[in-house]
Amino acid sequence: MPPMKRLDALRAVYDRLGDSAVVTIMGAVAAELQSIGHRPNFFYLQHAMGLASSVGLGIALSKPAVPVVVFDGDGSLLMNLGGLSTLARYKPANLIHVVFDNESLLSVGGFPTATGTCTRLAEVAAASGVPRTACATTIDEFVTEFTAAQSAGELTTLVAKVDAVGPAAFVTDLGLLENRFQFQRYLQAR
Ligand SMILES: Cc1ncc(C[n+]2csc(CCOP(=O)(O)OP(=O)(O)O)c2C)c(N)n1
């Protein structure tokens, strides 16, 4: 079992997210980040599985001065592997693509994904043309790699191996539309 919990990883970099537009996938990650503390610069992409990196890419290209952080999942990335090629094609220097790889579709019951047996996502990202890739299996490694990515000024995919555990519940009191309009206003002001 990998010795890192995603919630602890999020807590460890939370204070480094204040200046960034942050996009997460749905389910467990979204609820965990909200449990630490929602901010207007956080957008939780509900339902559109696989498209968080694409939303992050759009923001990064249209707002090149805004640092963008995407919190993706292994199942979500596998659902839209072409997203890596599109990221690599445009190589936004202001985008950090974090993949929390729990080897599981945790949010729908914990079915295993192929990253536990055969598919190595950092290598897939590199082979897709992403210029910087990194891996982390501990909190220290994660913080080191995340911090390095923030100062690198180059598109980075950081794959963090985490335990397949999540929050007790995924529904929060932040409405989807409220999040959407709040985030839109945040981006307009940047
Ligand atoms: C197109 C599509 N298929 C299926 C789902 C249902 N679904 C929601 S979350 C999820 C699993 C996501 O897995 P992963 O990205 O690994 O994140 P984790 O839940 O493990 O944190 C699935 C299958 C969906 N939202 N959209």
The ligand as a Gaussian input file, in Angstrom:
#p B3LYP/6-31G(d) Opt

LIG

1 1
 C      -18.197000       9.581000     -18.842000
 C      -18.349000       9.174000     -17.418000
 N      -18.304000       7.850000     -17.089000
 C      -18.438000       7.477000     -15.810000
 C      -18.632000       8.415000     -14.839000
 C      -18.815000       7.967000     -13.401000
 N      -17.660000       8.254000     -12.589000
 C      -17.618000       9.308000     -11.763000
 S      -16.209000       9.428000     -10.884000
 C      -15.610000       8.010000     -11.591000
 C      -14.260000       7.458000     -11.182000
 C      -13.138000       8.461000     -11.303000
 O      -11.926000       7.767000     -11.096000
 P      -10.576000       8.525000     -10.883000
 O      -10.396000       9.578000     -11.895000
 O       -9.494000       7.515000     -10.772000
 O      -10.773000       9.289000      -9.494000
 P      -11.100000       8.670000      -8.041000
 O      -12.585000       8.505000      -7.986000
 O      -10.360000       7.382000      -7.916000
 O      -10.622000       9.717000      -7.097000
 C      -16.525000       7.469000     -12.499000
 C      -16.324000       6.225000     -13.267000
 C      -18.675000       9.766000     -15.211000
 N      -18.829000      10.746000     -14.322000
 N      -18.546000      10.121000     -16.503000

